[in-house]
């Protein structure tokens, strides 16, 4: 149980185009999902917290208009990188927190990540 | 504010040797601590977590970690390394506020296992 999928797993795009990444909780509902960015050989940096039916909460320094997050259902959140540039190339990972917590400290379940390369 | 420090960005051990990955945390409230493993080009998999109760926590794949409040540490150990343990390991801390809490990750330790 507790499987999170991401699509696509790998995407290459041209500079200036937009890319959408999907994050799905396959066997549970997730009111809250998180989006992380990971640079090569670096740790995960939280970009934003996505709540179903409301606006995402972005971390300081993350451009809201560049990284559009939509959490339209309890099993799907999307991250759209708008007008992508080479510096946006990175590994993007999502995680999902079950709506029904097994315990108050239930953990986030992570997706397998999406490798974005902007040419 | 909370933070995590992982000492040693790269650890190399021989197969069958003890694995010790260090993690120290800083938190103004009782922390909840996690260890995650990441294989190349994959997401994170939870190894183990400490919330309350027993300070020695056992996880998957033979790993365990001990929460030491006096030392603000949560080091990860495994008695005998296996080649399949080669991966990136992240220590993380979160605090429970009644709503979804944020995870703060350390910079990671890459474990290399040699023959």
Interface residues (C-beta under 8 A of the other chain):
Chain A: X4 X6 X31 X32 X34 X41 X42 X43 X44 X46 X49 X91 X93 X95 X97 X103 X104 X105 X107 X108 X109 X110 X111 X112 X113 X115
Chain B: X32 X34 X36 X41 X42 X43 X44 X45 X46 X49 X51 X90 X94 X96 X100 X102 X103 X105 X106 X107 X108 X110
